[in-house]
Amino acid sequence: MRPDEHFHTSVLLKEVLELLAPRPGELFVDATLGGGGHAGALLEAGARVIGLDQDPEALDFAKESLHRFGERLQPVRANFERLGAVLDELRVPSVDGVLLDLGVSSWQLDTPHRGFSFMREGPLDMRLDPEAPVTAADIVNTASAAELVRIFQAYGEEPHARRIAARIVSTRVARPFATTMQLALAVEGVVPRRGRIHPATRIFQALRIAVNRELEVLQSVLAQAAARLRPGGRMAVITFHSLEDRMVKEFFKLRSTPQLDRPEWPAPRPNPDCIFLALTRKPVVASAEEQQRNPRSRSAKLRAVRKIQPPAANS
């Protein structure tokens, strides 16, 4: 199945452009190219873009939709944890900006064969890279109850993690889990549905994060992006759940605080890791109009920083 023109609606597009402030000739990395919406806006402003995506279907769509920009777009199939390696391969020492639009695209969520959503029957997959070795079904059918509890609590903040894990382990003995609906129904059998949010929502989020190692690779790409930004370069990150946002917030805060203070110190001390100026005091959220037009933007949070000194100053 090929994505159509509704592959993905880019969230906070105007706000991203305001914060990244692309100028003609500048070089940006869109580390989550997706449908190419944000990259297209950067290109329209005259910038050059290196676009990374591990999903070949997303990459093909972006190549086609942005082909009019010619060589100003360099699409690369890669997980963004390889950002530094990709730049080395392209012989690019530094860039003017980096954008991360985290999570799963609308098209991926709405495509049954990708297995991200319990709203449609599909294989229990959830891989952003369809060639990755581990699927959600592998985890659900082989992980111990203790490991499932850890995943559901750490990545989904699920209060009923133990009961759900116990149900999964007892159910898979007779019939291994193979589809999204099978898992959703098993969770609903433990935690009955109340209100608008389906009880399997946190479980699916947790499994997706585990399958794609999302928090691990996020920590890695933040450090790599910070190291490859030129002085004056900008970085913007859009998150869609609290675990990601917390990680981005803490990373930016540590590196944008000029002085550190501790109770046992006689006076504050200069922060050797301070390389950023915060461009957003609080996370930027979608306007009421955008939220009405695109309900998935409701959970989006945008944070941005500007680099204020070169890496050599911190060595």
Salt bridges, closest charged atoms under 4 A:
GLU5 OE2 - HIS6 NE2 3.58
GLU18 OE2 - LYS14 NZ 3.50
GLU26 OE2 - ARG23 NH2 2.97
GLU26 OE1 - ARG234 NH2 2.89
GLU44 OE2 - ARG68 NH2 3.32
ASP55 OD2 - ARG114 NH1 2.64
GLU57 OE1 - HIS113 NE2 3.75
GLU57 OE1 - ARG114 NH1 3.29
GLU64 OE1 - ARG2 NH2 2.71
GLU81 OE1 - ARG213 NH2 3.08
ASP88 OD1 - ARG228 NH2 2.96
GLU89 OE2 - ARG82 NH2 2.52
ASP96 OD2 - ARG230 NH1 2.65
ASP101 OD2 - HIS8 NE2 3.95
ASP101 OD2 - HIS38 ND1 3.61
ASP110 OD1 - ARG120 NH1 3.80
ASP110 OD1 - ARG296 NH2 2.86
ASP125 OD1 - ARG127 NE 2.80
ASP129 OD1 - ARG77 NH2 2.81
GLU131 OE2 - ARG77 NH1 3.61
GLU147 OE2 - ARG150 NH2 2.85
GLU157 OE2 - ARG246 NH2 3.56
GLU188 OE1 - HIS198 NE2 3.37
GLU214 OE2 - ARG208 NE 2.73
GLU216 OE2 - ARG213 NH2 3.06
GLU244 OE2 - HIS241 NE2 3.46
ASP245 OD1 - ARG303 NE 2.77
GLU289 OE1 - ARG293 NH1 2.53
